[in-house]
Amino acid sequence: MSFDTPVGTRGARLPAGRLFRWFNKLAARRIRRKGGQMMGLNALVLTTVGAKSGLERTTPVGWFPGDGGSRLIVASAGGAAGNPSWYYNLAAHPDQVRIEVDGRTVDVVAEQLHGAERTEAWQRITKAAPRFAQYQEKTDRQLPIIRLRQKHSQA
């Protein structure tokens, strides 16, 4: 499935800056050490390959259970008009992704949900975390939902 969500024309300010990067590093370190939750959500550390730089990038994100043991993440950027950087990294390299969750590092493949599959996932996500519905109200872009499925090793 394609990663094809355009930026919006209105929304909250895209989180950025030194303080935001510092907070992300601190949150990632905490998730790695203690696992669990961040701001009331199940949390994982997402590692992507930069779309332009080709360098590894990590960011903490909240996740929701998906089908077949997959995990769902939302590229909300707090309701900003633009997609977060990691969304573009996933679009460029969907098969070069790993997550750190529950004390394990797992290689995953990323795919964006569309249509009825996205609608069903969105209903479950907003029921579990109503703040995501509030993020959607801030922007006119449709917040992308990404499914992370574990890669299966080939023998």
VMD Tcl script that builds the backbone (N, CA, C; Angstrom):
set m [mol new atoms 465]
animate dup $m
set s [atomselect $m all]
$s set {name element resname resid chain x y z} {
  {N N MET 1 A 0.836 -1.177 0.000}
  {CA C MET 1 A 0.000 0.000 0.000}
  {C C MET 1 A 0.881 1.242 0.000}
  {N N SER 2 A 0.399 2.262 -0.653}
  {CA C SER 2 A 1.210 3.450 -0.830}
  {C C SER 2 A 1.123 4.406 0.351}
  {N N PHE 3 A 2.187 5.147 0.511}
  {CA C PHE 3 A 2.260 6.236 1.474}
  {C C PHE 3 A 1.971 7.490 0.662}
  {N N ASP 4 A 0.763 8.008 0.762}
  {CA C ASP 4 A 0.366 9.046 -0.172}
  {C C ASP 4 A -0.408 10.196 0.459}
  {N N THR 5 A -0.212 10.444 1.740}
  {CA C THR 5 A -0.952 11.505 2.403}
  {C C THR 5 A -0.276 12.851 2.177}
  {N N PRO 6 A -0.957 13.757 1.469}
  {CA C PRO 6 A -0.379 15.084 1.252}
  {C C PRO 6 A -0.473 15.932 2.523}
  {N N VAL 7 A 0.336 16.969 2.578}
  {CA C VAL 7 A 0.263 17.899 3.703}
  {C C VAL 7 A -1.039 18.674 3.607}
  {N N GLY 8 A -1.458 19.190 4.730}
  {CA C GLY 8 A -2.688 19.963 4.775}
  {C C GLY 8 A -2.421 21.452 4.602}
  {N N THR 9 A -3.493 22.222 4.671}
  {CA C THR 9 A -3.368 23.676 4.561}
  {C C THR 9 A -3.558 24.358 5.904}
  {N N ARG 10 A -3.984 23.594 6.911}
  {CA C ARG 10 A -4.147 24.148 8.250}
  {C C ARG 10 A -3.821 23.062 9.277}
  {N N GLY 11 A -3.452 23.518 10.466}
  {CA C GLY 11 A -3.178 22.571 11.532}
  {C C GLY 11 A -2.344 23.200 12.618}
  {N N ALA 12 A -2.079 22.415 13.631}
  {CA C ALA 12 A -1.227 22.855 14.728}
  {C C ALA 12 A 0.195 23.013 14.213}
  {N N ARG 13 A 1.018 23.588 15.019}
  {CA C ARG 13 A 2.421 23.760 14.658}
  {C C ARG 13 A 3.125 22.406 14.718}
  {N N LEU 14 A 3.927 22.095 13.702}
  {CA C LEU 14 A 4.674 20.834 13.663}
  {C C LEU 14 A 5.722 20.853 14.765}
  {N N PRO 15 A 5.702 19.870 15.659}
  {CA C PRO 15 A 6.691 19.853 16.740}
  {C C PRO 15 A 8.117 19.809 16.174}
  {N N ALA 16 A 8.980 20.657 16.694}
  {CA C ALA 16 A 10.367 20.719 16.215}
  {C C ALA 16 A 11.215 21.465 17.233}
  {N N GLY 17 A 12.492 21.553 16.951}
  {CA C GLY 17 A 13.397 22.332 17.784}
  {C C GLY 17 A 14.191 21.500 18.767}
  {N N ARG 18 A 15.114 22.178 19.415}
  {CA C ARG 18 A 16.025 21.536 20.343}
  {C C ARG 18 A 15.314 20.872 21.521}
  {N N LEU 19 A 14.322 21.556 22.083}
  {CA C LEU 19 A 13.596 21.009 23.229}
  {C C LEU 19 A 12.832 19.748 22.833}
  {N N PHE 20 A 12.224 19.751 21.646}
  {CA C PHE 20 A 11.492 18.583 21.157}
  {C C PHE 20 A 12.444 17.403 20.952}
  {N N ARG 21 A 13.609 17.651 20.350}
  {CA C ARG 21 A 14.594 16.573 20.142}
  {C C ARG 21 A 15.091 16.032 21.481}
  {N N TRP 22 A 15.321 16.909 22.438}
  {CA C TRP 22 A 15.761 16.491 23.761}
  {C C TRP 22 A 14.702 15.604 24.420}
  {N N PHE 23 A 13.431 16.037 24.335}
  {CA C PHE 23 A 12.348 15.256 24.918}
  {C C PHE 23 A 12.262 13.878 24.259}
  {N N ASN 24 A 12.379 13.821 22.933}
  {CA C ASN 24 A 12.314 12.538 22.228}
  {C C ASN 24 A 13.439 11.604 22.655}
  {N N LYS 25 A 14.646 12.129 22.811}
  {CA C LYS 25 A 15.771 11.295 23.265}
  {C C LYS 25 A 15.516 10.762 24.662}
  {N N LEU 26 A 15.027 11.626 25.530}
  {CA C LEU 26 A 14.722 11.227 26.898}
  {C C LEU 26 A 13.617 10.156 26.915}
  {N N ALA 27 A 12.570 10.363 26.135}
  {CA C ALA 27 A 11.462 9.399 26.084}
  {C C ALA 27 A 11.930 8.061 25.508}
  {N N ALA 28 A 12.739 8.094 24.461}
  {CA C ALA 28 A 13.241 6.847 23.860}
  {C C ALA 28 A 14.095 6.081 24.870}
  {N N ARG 29 A 14.928 6.800 25.593}
  {CA C ARG 29 A 15.772 6.152 26.604}
  {C C ARG 29 A 14.904 5.494 27.685}
  {N N ARG 30 A 13.849 6.182 28.107}
  {CA C ARG 30 A 12.952 5.637 29.129}
  {C C ARG 30 A 12.224 4.396 28.602}
  {N N ILE 31 A 11.745 4.445 27.372}
  {CA C ILE 31 A 11.037 3.297 26.784}
  {C C ILE 31 A 11.977 2.102 26.689}
  {N N ARG 32 A 13.208 2.343 26.277}
  {CA C ARG 32 A 14.182 1.245 26.168}
  {C C ARG 32 A 14.459 0.625 27.532}
  {N N ARG 33 A 14.567 1.471 28.542}
  {CA C ARG 33 A 14.921 1.000 29.879}
  {C C ARG 33 A 13.741 0.345 30.599}
  {N N LYS 34 A 12.577 1.003 30.525}
  {CA C LYS 34 A 11.448 0.547 31.327}
  {C C LYS 34 A 10.278 0.020 30.503}
  {N N GLY 35 A 10.283 0.274 29.200}
  {CA C GLY 35 A 9.154 -0.151 28.374}
  {C C GLY 35 A 7.900 0.582 28.771}
  {N N GLY 36 A 6.785 -0.017 28.444}
  {CA C GLY 36 A 5.532 0.510 28.951}
  {C C GLY 36 A 4.912 1.643 28.184}
  {N N GLN 37 A 4.570 2.703 28.921}
  {CA C GLN 37 A 3.751 3.758 28.359}
  {C C GLN 37 A 4.438 5.109 28.348}
  {N N MET 38 A 3.883 5.976 27.489}
  {CA C MET 38 A 4.337 7.356 27.395}
  {C C MET 38 A 3.081 8.196 27.178}
  {N N MET 39 A 2.836 9.146 28.055}
  {CA C MET 39 A 1.672 10.016 27.962}
  {C C MET 39 A 0.370 9.207 27.836}
  {N N GLY 40 A 0.295 8.102 28.590}
  {CA C GLY 40 A -0.913 7.296 28.632}
  {C C GLY 40 A -1.103 6.329 27.476}
  {N N LEU 41 A -0.115 6.211 26.589}
  {CA C LEU 41 A -0.211 5.300 25.442}
  {C C LEU 41 A 0.858 4.224 25.541}
  {N N ASN 42 A 0.570 3.041 24.992}
  {CA C ASN 42 A 1.641 2.066 24.796}
  {C C ASN 42 A 2.673 2.738 23.909}
  {N N ALA 43 A 3.945 2.554 24.213}
  {CA C ALA 43 A 4.978 3.261 23.468}
  {C C ALA 43 A 6.048 2.308 22.956}
  {N N LEU 44 A 6.634 2.687 21.835}
  {CA C LEU 44 A 7.752 1.963 21.250}
  {C C LEU 44 A 8.743 2.966 20.689}
  {N N VAL 45 A 9.942 2.492 20.411}
  {CA C VAL 45 A 10.944 3.328 19.748}
  {C C VAL 45 A 11.001 2.862 18.298}
  {N N LEU 46 A 10.714 3.785 17.396}
  {CA C LEU 46 A 10.684 3.523 15.963}
  {C C LEU 46 A 12.012 3.960 15.353}
  {N N THR 47 A 12.676 3.046 14.640}
  {CA C THR 47 A 13.913 3.393 13.948}
  {C C THR 47 A 13.670 3.251 12.453}
  {N N THR 48 A 13.907 4.363 11.742}
  {CA C THR 48 A 13.717 4.416 10.299}
  {C C THR 48 A 15.027 4.817 9.643}
  {N N VAL 49 A 15.072 4.731 8.331}
  {CA C VAL 49 A 16.210 5.216 7.547}
  {C C VAL 49 A 15.760 6.514 6.894}
  {N N GLY 50 A 16.547 7.573 7.075}
  {CA C GLY 50 A 16.189 8.878 6.546}
  {C C GLY 50 A 15.943 8.856 5.041}
  {N N ALA 51 A 14.842 9.460 4.621}
  {CA C ALA 51 A 14.475 9.496 3.203}
  {C C ALA 51 A 15.527 10.223 2.378}
  {N N LYS 52 A 16.102 11.283 2.912}
  {CA C LYS 52 A 17.106 12.060 2.181}
  {C C LYS 52 A 18.528 11.709 2.609}
  {N N SER 53 A 18.725 11.568 3.925}
  {CA C SER 53 A 20.082 11.383 4.449}
  {C C SER 53 A 20.576 9.950 4.357}
  {N N GLY 54 A 19.653 8.983 4.433}
  {CA C GLY 54 A 20.046 7.581 4.487}
  {C C GLY 54 A 20.556 7.165 5.854}
  {N N LEU 55 A 20.492 8.069 6.830}
  {CA C LEU 55 A 20.948 7.784 8.187}
  {C C LEU 55 A 19.797 7.265 9.037}
  {N N GLU 56 A 20.133 6.455 10.035}
  {CA C GLU 56 A 19.104 5.962 10.944}
  {C C GLU 56 A 18.573 7.097 11.805}
  {N N ARG 57 A 17.254 7.072 11.998}
  {CA C ARG 57 A 16.565 8.062 12.827}
  {C C ARG 57 A 15.661 7.312 13.798}
  {N N THR 58 A 15.636 7.743 15.048}
  {CA C THR 58 A 14.763 7.098 16.030}
  {C C THR 58 A 13.812 8.119 16.623}
  {N N THR 59 A 12.634 7.650 16.943}
  {CA C THR 59 A 11.638 8.500 17.597}
  {C C THR 59 A 10.683 7.631 18.412}
  {N N PRO 60 A 10.273 8.109 19.562}
  {CA C PRO 60 A 9.277 7.374 20.342}
  {C C PRO 60 A 7.891 7.660 19.772}
  {N N VAL 61 A 7.069 6.643 19.681}
  {CA C VAL 61 A 5.690 6.816 19.208}
  {C C VAL 61 A 4.760 5.926 20.020}
  {N N GLY 62 A 3.520 6.355 20.106}
  {CA C GLY 62 A 2.492 5.532 20.721}
  {C C GLY 62 A 2.008 4.504 19.712}
  {N N TRP 63 A 1.570 3.360 20.221}
  {CA C TRP 63 A 1.082 2.320 19.315}
  {C C TRP 63 A -0.197 1.693 19.851}
  {N N PHE 64 A -0.918 1.051 18.925}
  {CA C PHE 64 A -2.172 0.380 19.224}
  {C C PHE 64 A -2.109 -1.020 18.636}
  {N N PRO 65 A -2.759 -1.998 19.248}
  {CA C PRO 65 A -2.733 -3.357 18.703}
  {C C PRO 65 A -3.464 -3.426 17.360}
  {N N GLY 66 A -2.845 -4.131 16.420}
  {CA C GLY 66 A -3.451 -4.385 15.118}
  {C C GLY 66 A -3.745 -5.864 14.968}
  {N N ASP 67 A -4.160 -6.254 13.803}
  {CA C ASP 67 A -4.474 -7.663 13.561}
  {C C ASP 67 A -3.201 -8.499 13.438}
  {N N GLY 68 A -3.302 -9.760 13.793}
  {CA C GLY 68 A -2.191 -10.692 13.631}
  {C C GLY 68 A -0.912 -10.308 14.348}
  {N N GLY 69 A -1.025 -9.630 15.474}
  {CA C GLY 69 A 0.162 -9.245 16.230}
  {C C GLY 69 A 0.855 -7.994 15.706}
  {N N SER 70 A 0.261 -7.333 14.733}
  {CA C SER 70 A 0.857 -6.101 14.208}
  {C C SER 70 A 0.618 -4.958 15.196}
  {N N ARG 71 A 1.295 -3.864 14.951}
  {CA C ARG 71 A 1.123 -2.656 15.756}
  {C C ARG 71 A 0.748 -1.519 14.814}
  {N N LEU 72 A -0.143 -0.656 15.277}
  {CA C LEU 72 A -0.580 0.492 14.493}
  {C C LEU 72 A -0.032 1.763 15.111}
  {N N ILE 73 A 0.489 2.649 14.275}
  {CA C ILE 73 A 0.949 3.954 14.724}
  {C C ILE 73 A 0.269 5.008 13.852}
  {N N VAL 74 A 0.113 6.207 14.394}
  {CA C VAL 74 A -0.569 7.285 13.687}
  {C C VAL 74 A 0.423 8.425 13.469}
  {N N ALA 75 A 0.532 8.877 12.229}
  {CA C ALA 75 A 1.422 9.999 11.889}
  {C C ALA 75 A 0.662 11.301 12.136}
  {N N SER 76 A 0.370 11.569 13.390}
  {CA C SER 76 A -0.498 12.698 13.741}
  {C C SER 76 A 0.255 14.021 13.826}
  {N N ALA 77 A 1.480 14.003 14.306}
  {CA C ALA 77 A 2.253 15.229 14.551}
  {C C ALA 77 A 1.424 16.226 15.360}
  {N N GLY 78 A 0.622 15.706 16.269}
  {CA C GLY 78 A -0.183 16.562 17.132}
  {C C GLY 78 A -1.224 17.382 16.391}
  {N N GLY 79 A -1.603 16.954 15.196}
  {CA C GLY 79 A -2.590 17.681 14.413}
  {C C GLY 79 A -1.987 18.755 13.520}
  {N N ALA 80 A -0.687 18.676 13.281}
  {CA C ALA 80 A -0.022 19.654 12.412}
  {C C ALA 80 A -0.476 19.485 10.964}
  {N N ALA 81 A -0.291 20.533 10.187}
  {CA C ALA 81 A -0.645 20.485 8.763}
  {C C ALA 81 A 0.276 19.535 7.997}
  {N N GLY 82 A 1.505 19.368 8.484}
  {CA C GLY 82 A 2.470 18.502 7.811}
  {C C GLY 82 A 2.589 17.149 8.475}
  {N N ASN 83 A 3.021 16.180 7.703}
  {CA C ASN 83 A 3.304 14.852 8.237}
  {C C ASN 83 A 4.627 14.892 8.992}
  {N N PRO 84 A 4.796 14.039 10.006}
  {CA C PRO 84 A 6.092 13.992 10.700}
  {C C PRO 84 A 7.176 13.420 9.780}
  {N N SER 85 A 8.409 13.756 10.053}
  {CA C SER 85 A 9.538 13.298 9.227}
  {C C SER 85 A 9.567 11.787 9.096}
  {N N TRP 86 A 9.266 11.103 10.187}
  {CA C TRP 86 A 9.350 9.638 10.131}
  {C C TRP 86 A 8.370 9.041 9.130}
  {N N TYR 87 A 7.276 9.732 8.834}
  {CA C TYR 87 A 6.321 9.248 7.828}
  {C C TYR 87 A 7.016 9.155 6.460}
  {N N TYR 88 A 7.782 10.173 6.107}
  {CA C TYR 88 A 8.490 10.178 4.829}
  {C C TYR 88 A 9.611 9.138 4.802}
  {N N ASN 89 A 10.228 8.920 5.957}
  {CA C ASN 89 A 11.250 7.875 6.042}
  {C C ASN 89 A 10.631 6.499 5.798}
  {N N LEU 90 A 9.469 6.262 6.391}
  {CA C LEU 90 A 8.780 4.988 6.165}
  {C C LEU 90 A 8.372 4.843 4.698}
  {N N ALA 91 A 7.911 5.931 4.100}
  {CA C ALA 91 A 7.505 5.898 2.695}
  {C C ALA 91 A 8.682 5.541 1.794}
  {N N ALA 92 A 9.856 6.076 2.102}
  {CA C ALA 92 A 11.042 5.832 1.280}
  {C C ALA 92 A 11.629 4.441 1.503}
  {N N HIS 93 A 11.541 3.950 2.730}
  {CA C HIS 93 A 12.185 2.667 3.086}
  {C C HIS 93 A 11.273 1.838 3.996}
  {N N PRO 94 A 10.110 1.384 3.508}
  {CA C PRO 94 A 9.169 0.670 4.386}
  {C C PRO 94 A 9.675 -0.675 4.884}
  {N N ASP 95 A 10.695 -1.216 4.244}
  {CA C ASP 95 A 11.222 -2.517 4.658}
  {C C ASP 95 A 12.520 -2.396 5.459}
  {N N GLN 96 A 12.910 -1.173 5.797}
  {CA C GLN 96 A 14.114 -0.947 6.602}
  {C C GLN 96 A 13.729 -0.252 7.909}
  {N N VAL 97 A 12.888 -0.918 8.658}
  {CA C VAL 97 A 12.323 -0.353 9.880}
  {C C VAL 97 A 12.484 -1.361 11.003}
  {N N ARG 98 A 12.732 -0.840 12.185}
  {CA C ARG 98 A 12.710 -1.716 13.353}
  {C C ARG 98 A 12.091 -0.958 14.510}
  {N N ILE 99 A 11.589 -1.737 15.447}
  {CA C ILE 99 A 10.986 -1.150 16.639}
  {C C ILE 99 A 11.616 -1.790 17.869}
  {N N GLU 100 A 11.618 -1.024 18.927}
  {CA C GLU 100 A 12.041 -1.530 20.230}
  {C C GLU 100 A 10.805 -1.442 21.124}
  {N N VAL 101 A 10.368 -2.602 21.579}
  {CA C VAL 101 A 9.158 -2.666 22.384}
  {C C VAL 101 A 9.255 -3.874 23.314}
  {N N ASP 102 A 8.806 -3.693 24.528}
  {CA C ASP 102 A 8.798 -4.778 25.521}
  {C C ASP 102 A 10.181 -5.410 25.691}
  {N N GLY 103 A 11.224 -4.599 25.644}
  {CA C GLY 103 A 12.580 -5.093 25.847}
  {C C GLY 103 A 13.163 -5.852 24.670}
  {N N ARG 104 A 12.489 -5.841 23.530}
  {CA C ARG 104 A 12.967 -6.554 22.341}
  {C C ARG 104 A 13.131 -5.586 21.177}
  {N N THR 105 A 14.016 -5.948 20.265}
  {CA C THR 105 A 14.166 -5.221 19.007}
  {C C THR 105 A 13.619 -6.118 17.904}
  {N N VAL 106 A 12.707 -5.572 17.115}
  {CA C VAL 106 A 11.995 -6.356 16.111}
  {C C VAL 106 A 12.084 -5.653 14.761}
  {N N ASP 107 A 12.505 -6.385 13.727}
  {CA C ASP 107 A 12.472 -5.863 12.362}
  {C C ASP 107 A 11.043 -5.941 11.861}
  {N N VAL 108 A 10.558 -4.834 11.287}
  {CA C VAL 108 A 9.179 -4.776 10.813}
  {C C VAL 108 A 9.125 -4.199 9.400}
  {N N VAL 109 A 7.985 -4.390 8.776}
  {CA C VAL 109 A 7.671 -3.782 7.488}
  {C C VAL 109 A 6.494 -2.849 7.730}
  {N N ALA 110 A 6.562 -1.649 7.146}
  {CA C ALA 110 A 5.522 -0.645 7.341}
  {C C ALA 110 A 4.616 -0.557 6.126}
  {N N GLU 111 A 3.323 -0.413 6.392}
  {CA C GLU 111 A 2.365 -0.178 5.302}
  {C C GLU 111 A 1.278 0.761 5.796}
  {N N GLN 112 A 0.882 1.694 4.933}
  {CA C GLN 112 A -0.170 2.626 5.290}
  {C C GLN 112 A -1.526 1.992 5.009}
  {N N LEU 113 A -2.452 2.182 5.940}
  {CA C LEU 113 A -3.798 1.654 5.768}
  {C C LEU 113 A -4.652 2.640 4.976}
  {N N HIS 114 A -5.559 2.088 4.159}
  {CA C HIS 114 A -6.472 2.886 3.353}
  {C C HIS 114 A -7.868 2.280 3.414}
  {N N GLY 115 A -8.850 3.058 2.991}
  {CA C GLY 115 A -10.209 2.568 2.830}
  {C C GLY 115 A -10.830 2.038 4.107}
  {N N ALA 116 A -11.594 0.948 3.955}
  {CA C ALA 116 A -12.329 0.358 5.079}
  {C C ALA 116 A -11.386 -0.099 6.183}
  {N N GLU 117 A -10.216 -0.585 5.801}
  {CA C GLU 117 A -9.245 -1.048 6.795}
  {C C GLU 117 A -8.800 0.120 7.677}
  {N N ARG 118 A -8.551 1.285 7.056}
  {CA C ARG 118 A -8.162 2.466 7.811}
  {C C ARG 118 A -9.314 2.935 8.697}
  {N N THR 119 A -10.516 2.957 8.148}
  {CA C THR 119 A -11.692 3.418 8.891}
  {C C THR 119 A -11.905 2.586 10.153}
  {N N GLU 120 A -11.798 1.280 10.027}
  {CA C GLU 120 A -11.983 0.394 11.175}
  {C C GLU 120 A -10.887 0.626 12.216}
  {N N ALA 121 A -9.656 0.760 11.757}
  {CA C ALA 121 A -8.537 1.006 12.685}
  {C C ALA 121 A -8.709 2.360 13.371}
  {N N TRP 122 A -9.128 3.368 12.615}
  {CA C TRP 122 A -9.310 4.708 13.170}
  {C C TRP 122 A -10.364 4.700 14.279}
  {N N GLN 123 A -11.439 3.964 14.080}
  {CA C GLN 123 A -12.483 3.876 15.102}
  {C C GLN 123 A -11.936 3.254 16.387}
  {N N ARG 124 A -11.146 2.200 16.247}
  {CA C ARG 124 A -10.554 1.562 17.436}
  {C C ARG 124 A -9.567 2.500 18.124}
  {N N ILE 125 A -8.753 3.201 17.335}
  {CA C ILE 125 A -7.744 4.103 17.897}
  {C C ILE 125 A -8.396 5.257 18.641}
  {N N THR 126 A -9.391 5.906 18.030}
  {CA C THR 126 A -10.014 7.058 18.685}
  {C C THR 126 A -10.861 6.655 19.889}
  {N N LYS 127 A -11.342 5.422 19.898}
  {CA C LYS 127 A -12.055 4.930 21.082}
  {C C LYS 127 A -11.064 4.738 22.235}
  {N N ALA 128 A -9.896 4.197 21.921}
  {CA C ALA 128 A -8.870 3.956 22.943}
  {C C ALA 128 A -8.168 5.238 23.372}
  {N N ALA 129 A -8.005 6.187 22.447}
  {CA C ALA 129 A -7.276 7.430 22.723}
  {C C ALA 129 A -7.977 8.592 22.017}
  {N N PRO 130 A -8.994 9.164 22.660}
  {CA C PRO 130 A -9.775 10.235 22.040}
  {C C PRO 130 A -8.960 11.449 21.592}
  {N N ARG 131 A -7.770 11.643 22.138}
  {CA C ARG 131 A -6.965 12.794 21.727}
  {C C ARG 131 A -6.649 12.762 20.237}
  {N N PHE 132 A -6.620 11.559 19.624}
  {CA C PHE 132 A -6.326 11.484 18.197}
  {C C PHE 132 A -7.458 12.086 17.362}
  {N N ALA 133 A -8.691 11.966 17.831}
  {CA C ALA 133 A -9.807 12.634 17.156}
  {C C ALA 133 A -9.634 14.146 17.251}
  {N N GLN 134 A -9.121 14.630 18.380}
  {CA C GLN 134 A -8.859 16.059 18.537}
  {C C GLN 134 A -7.745 16.508 17.603}
  {N N TYR 135 A -6.704 15.680 17.431}
  {CA C TYR 135 A -5.639 16.018 16.487}
  {C C TYR 135 A -6.209 16.136 15.075}
  {N N GLN 136 A -7.113 15.202 14.713}
  {CA C GLN 136 A -7.701 15.224 13.372}
  {C C GLN 136 A -8.505 16.502 13.150}
  {N N GLU 137 A -9.177 16.992 14.200}
  {CA C GLU 137 A -9.972 18.215 14.076}
  {C C GLU 137 A -9.110 19.446 13.818}
  {N N LYS 138 A -7.843 19.402 14.227}
  {CA C LYS 138 A -6.952 20.551 14.054}
  {C C LYS 138 A -6.465 20.727 12.622}
  {N N THR 139 A -6.488 19.666 11.841}
  {CA C THR 139 A -5.890 19.715 10.512}
  {C C THR 139 A -6.865 19.225 9.443}
  {N N ASP 140 A -6.575 19.615 8.210}
  {CA C ASP 140 A -7.419 19.147 7.106}
  {C C ASP 140 A -6.778 17.986 6.341}
  {N N ARG 141 A -5.608 17.520 6.789}
  {CA C ARG 141 A -5.053 16.304 6.173}
  {C C ARG 141 A -5.612 15.098 6.924}
  {N N GLN 142 A -5.753 13.983 6.249}
  {CA C GLN 142 A -6.190 12.762 6.923}
  {C C GLN 142 A -4.975 12.158 7.608}
  {N N LEU 143 A -5.071 11.962 8.910}
  {CA C LEU 143 A -3.934 11.433 9.652}
  {C C LEU 143 A -3.638 10.000 9.202}
  {N N PRO 144 A -2.423 9.754 8.724}
  {CA C PRO 144 A -2.076 8.404 8.252}
  {C C PRO 144 A -1.975 7.398 9.396}
  {N N ILE 145 A -2.478 6.214 9.135}
  {CA C ILE 145 A -2.336 5.096 10.072}
  {C C ILE 145 A -1.411 4.089 9.401}
  {N N ILE 146 A -0.361 3.715 10.124}
  {CA C ILE 146 A 0.657 2.813 9.598}
  {C C ILE 146 A 0.618 1.510 10.386}
  {N N ARG 147 A 0.596 0.393 9.649}
  {CA C ARG 147 A 0.670 -0.925 10.283}
  {C C ARG 147 A 2.118 -1.398 10.213}
  {N N LEU 148 A 2.631 -1.851 11.351}
  {CA C LEU 148 A 3.976 -2.409 11.437}
  {C C LEU 148 A 3.842 -3.905 11.669}
  {N N ARG 149 A 4.268 -4.677 10.680}
  {CA C ARG 149 A 4.220 -6.145 10.788}
  {C C ARG 149 A 5.642 -6.680 10.931}
  {N N GLN 150 A 5.787 -7.645 11.812}
  {CA C GLN 150 A 7.101 -8.261 12.003}
  {C C GLN 150 A 7.565 -8.934 10.709}
  {N N LYS 151 A 8.836 -8.702 10.395}
  {CA C LYS 151 A 9.439 -9.391 9.241}
  {C C LYS 151 A 9.644 -10.838 9.615}
  {N N HIS 152 A 9.423 -11.692 8.660}
  {CA C HIS 152 A 9.678 -13.118 8.890}
  {C C HIS 152 A 11.015 -13.468 8.270}
  {N N SER 153 A 11.884 -14.062 9.061}
  {CA C SER 153 A 13.197 -14.440 8.536}
  {C C SER 153 A 13.035 -15.599 7.563}
  {N N GLN 154 A 13.864 -15.567 6.542}
  {CA C GLN 154 A 13.816 -16.622 5.526}
  {C C GLN 154 A 14.968 -17.565 5.746}
  {N N ALA 155 A 14.657 -18.837 5.860}
  {CA C ALA 155 A 15.686 -19.843 6.138}
  {C C ALA 155 A 16.339 -20.315 4.884}
}
mol reanalyze $m
mol bondsrecalc $m
mol representation Tube
mol addrep $m
